Amino acid sequence: MKLTASVTRDGGWFVAQCLEVDVCSQGESREEALRNLNEALELYFEDEEPRDIPEASIEYLDVAVGQ
């Protein structure tokens, strides 16, 4: 199964979040956060019934800040 992940930095940690299902993880590096997310997703789907998961769409927004 192919899923989409977003990785952001939060202080000294990297946070990886799956965009299709509500699962996230963290690590001290980008790679560790993604490995941990992969493990968390495997555990999540271990007890889940197979189902159609909608494809994630990445959109970029221009947001006016401080105006």
N, C-alpha and C positions, 0 to 999 in steps of 0.2 A: 504494500500500500504506500503510495506517495502522499506525503503531507507537507504543508508549508510551515516554516518556522520564522519567527522574528527574533532577532537578538539585539538587546540593548545593554548599555552599561549603566549600572547603578552603584555609584561609589566604587569600591574595589571589586565588585562582582559583575559578572555577565549574566543576564537573565534571558533565557530562551523560552519562547511561548509558541505553542502550536496554534495556528490561526483557524483551523477547522474544528477543533474540540478544545474545551477549557482545561488544558494541561500545560503546566510550565515547570521549569527547573532552573537551577543556577549553577555556576561554577566560577573558579578563579580565572579561567581563560574562556575564550569563545568556543574553542574545541571541547573543553570539559563541559560547558553548559549544554552544548548540542548532544554530546554523549549521554549526559544525564537526562536530557529531554527524551532521547530515543529510548532509554531504559524505562522512564516513567510512562511513555506511550505504550510500550510493549506490555507493561503491567496493567495499564488502563484497559487495553483491548483484550487482555487475557480473560476477563470475566464479562465482557460486553458481547452482545449478540451482533453478528455481522449486519451492517445497515449501510444505506447509501449516505455518504458524507458529502455535503456540498463542496464544490471546489472553491478555494479561497481566491479572492481578487485583491490585488494590491493597488491602491489608489493613492496618489500624492495630492496634497492640498496646499494651497498658498493661504496662510493665515496671517491677518494683520494683527500685530502684537504691539501694545504700547502706543497706540495712536489716539 
